[in-house]
């Protein structure tokens, strides 16, 4: 359960909220310039299933009633310039290394990659959708193989990915399943984390650590900050690579509409909301995306990103 813990700060004792360790990222909502073109990419290239529409937006996922990506059409919108804050990437977490190898093979035949990385805690592939929204496809290494620095920070890095090793996962299978016309994201695929271009790392830490109660897992990565619940490597990443005090995207740019954090119980959500209200945060009742199986509230971080704080209901 969520709990409050005592931290020493500014020479006196203060109370700091800690987010329920079972919290994770739920879905991301994006605006796109052409819904048809984006659906071709997300379903035809990445293998998402479209489960229906929500107020004109397309709802995509891997498992029924578990939304992962919601696409809102804004005809004629332009890609966000690189010197604006906003979404850096959202990350699709696959259940197994073999699943990631299949994704590599499929994307290599149908789209283009922008990079690959071994982050020590995970292996990752990078690309962008037709509107240049950044996407990471990744798989975690087992937690018992994660390391820590002498400063007790999680040891993460950006090293070359051993693609030959990854593709050996498909030994005896080849590309038959990856390129099958009926290919779909495997059951259990989810959004692992969201990484943001922010105007200030200090402001990001104040909101996601000081108010939402995430733990900081890594501060020493150049220009970036990583935060998580429950000992994960990160549920939220923040960086100033678009420039310190970068301006927000304009209304004419495609952008992150919102992303959700899903808490495990109403009790944990109630405790978080109480903490936020006590600290002067504007908490809006209801979610940006009104799914039947979820309820919750919406808050805004210090860079204007809407964060949906949700709990799943009606689960049999």
N, C-alpha and C positions, 0 to 999 in steps of 0.2 A: 504494500500500500504506500501511497504518498506519505511523506513525513516532512516535518520541519527539522532542520539541523542548525546548530549554532556555528557561525563563522566569526572570526575576528576581523574587524574592518575599521579603518580610520581611527584606530586607537581605542575603540570600545566594542562591546559585544553587540552584534545585531542578529536578527533572525533572517534566515535565508531558506526559501522554499526549495524543495527538491522534487522534481517531476517523477511521477510513478514510473518505475523501471520497465514496466511492460508497455510503455507508450511507443508507438512507431508512426512512420509517415503513412498516410492513407492514399490520397489522390492528389494530382495536380490539375489545375484548370488553366488552359492556354487559349489565347485568341490567335486565330489563323486567318490568312487572307483569302483562302479558298478551301472550303470544307471538303469538297470532292477530291481535290488534289491531296489534301492531308490524309483523308481516309484511305486513299490509294496507298500512301506511304505506310501509315500505321498498321493497316490490316494486310496489305499486299507484301510489304517488305519485312516489317517487324513481327507480324503474325498476331496482332491484337484482335480480339473479337469485339464487334460492336453489339452492345446489348440493348440499344434503344436510343431515344432522344429525351433530353431534359430541357424543356423550354427553348427548343431550337438548337441545343448543343448536343453533339454526339458523345455518348458514354461508351468508353472502351475499357476492356479488362482482359483477364485471363480466366478467372473463375466467375460463375454466375453470381450476381448481386455483390460483387466486390469491385467497385469502380477504381480504376487506376489513372486514366487520362480522360479529361473532358475537354472537347474541342468546341470553341465558340467562334463562329465565323464573323469576321469584320472585313467586309469586302474592300479591297484596295489598300489595306494596311501594309506598311513597309517593315522590313526587318529592323530590329533595334540596333542602333549604332554601337560600335564597340566601346565608346567612351561614355555610355550611359549605364546607370545601375539597373538591377533587375535580375532575371534568371541567368545564371551561368550555365547550369545544366540540371536536369533531373535524372535520377539514376534508377535504371530497371535492374532489379536483383533477381538473378536466375536461381532455381533450386539446386543446380549441380553444374560442375565444370563441363560435363558433356553437353548440357543444354547451352552453355555459353559457346562451346565449340560449334554447335549447330547454328547458333545465331551468327557467329563469325562467317561461316561458309555461306549462309543465306545472304547476308548483307553484302559480302564480297562479290556475289554474282548479280546483285540487283541495285546496289547503291554505292556509296563511297565512304571510306573511313577518313577521319581527320587525325587519328592518333591511337596509340596503344600504350598501356602502362602496367607495370607491376608495382603496386602500392604497398607491398609487403603483407598487408592485411587482406588484400584482395587483388584480383586481376581484372583489368578493365579495357573496354573498347570504346572509342569516342567517335561520334558523328553528329550531324545536325539534320533536322527535319527540313522540309521544303521552305519554311519561313526562317530558317537558321536558329531555331530553338535548339540549344545544346542538349545532347542526350548521352548518357553513359550507360553502357551495358556491362554488367559485372557479375562476378561470383566471389563470395568470401572464402578466404582460407579458414580452416578450423581455428576457433578461438584459442585453443591451447598452443597454437603456433605463433600467436601475436606476441610481440616483444615490447619492452618498455625502456626508455632512456634513463640515464642517471638522475634526471629531473622528475622521474615518475610519469612522464608523458608517454602516450602510446607511440610506438616507433612506426612511423609511416614515411613513405618516400615516393619518388617517381622514377622508376627504373625501367629499362627496356623489357617489354613483355616477350616471353619465350613462346612465340606463336607455334613453332614446331611441336613443343611439348603440349600445348593446348589442343592442337589438331590430332595428336595421338589418341585423344579421347574417342575419336571416331574410327579407330582401327577396326576393320571388319565391317564397318557400316558405310564408310565413304560419305558421299553427299546425298544419298538417296532420301533420307528423312528431311534433311535441311532444305532441299529443293522441291519436295513434294508440294503440289498445288494446294493440298489441304493442310499445310503446315500451320500450326497455331502455337502461341506461347504456351509453355507447359503449365499445368496446374501448379499453383503455389508461387508463381511469379508475382512479385510485388514491387512497389516503389521503395527502394532502400533508403534513399536520402535525397535532399534537395540542396543545391549549392547556389549561393546568391552572390552577385556583385553588389557590394554595399558601399555606402559613403564613408563609413568609419568602422573599424573593427571594435573600437571602444563602445560605440552605440549598439553594435550587434551583440556584444557581450552583455551589455546592460539589459537588453531585452531578452535574449534567448537564455542567458544564464541567470541574471538577477531577477527577472520577472517570471519567465516560463519555467525556470528551474532545471534546465539541462545542465549536465556536467560538462566542463571544458576538458576535452581529451588531448588537444594539441594546440599550443600557442606559438611554438617556435618555427612553424613552417613559414617561409618568407611571404609576407603579405596576406596571410590567411589565418583563419580560426576555425576549429572543428569542435562540435558539441554533440552530446548524445545523452540518451537515457539508458540505464541498465547495463552500462559497460560496453555498449556497441562502439565501433570506431567513430562513426558520426551519423547522425540523423539530419543535421544541418551543418553545412559548410558556409563560410562567409569569406570574401576576399575583397581587396581594394585594387585589383588588377585593372579595373576600368578607370582608375584614378581616384585619389583621395577627394572626398566630397563630390563625387561624380553626380551629375544631374539625373533626374528620373527620365524614363522614356516619355515621349509625348503621346497624346491620344491617337496619333496617326501611326504609331508603331505597334506591331504585335507584341504581346507581353504576357507575363505570368498574371493570370486573373486571381488566383489564390492557390494555396496548398493546404492540406489538412494534416493534423496530428490526431491520431486515433488513440484514445485512452481506454484502458481495459474495463472500467466500471463507471457508473454514475457517481459513485462516491469519490473516485479520484478526480473526476471532472469538477464536481462541486467544490472540492478542496482547492483546486487550481483557480476556479472562478472567484472564490472567496478571497484568495490571496491577491489576485489581480485587482479586484475592486478595492481592497484595503490599501493598495498602492497606487490608486488613482488611474488605473487603466480603463479606457472606454471599452466596455464589453457589450457587444450587440447580440441580443437574443436571436438564435436561429443561425443556420449555415448559409453560405453563399450558394451551395448546391444542395437543394432540398431532397435528398434521397430518403425513400421510405424506411430504409433499414438503419438510418443514422439520425441522431439528434445532437444538438450542441449549440455553441456560440461562436462568434467571430470577433477577432481582435486584429489590430493593425500594428505592425512593427514600426520602428523609428524611421524606416525608409519607405513606408507606404505600402508594404506587402501585406495583403490580407491573409491571415492565418485562421483556418477553421479548426476549432477544438471540438472534436466529435467523440461520441461513444456509439458503439453499434447496439442496436436494439432488435427485438423480434428475431433473435437467433434461436433456431430450434436445436 
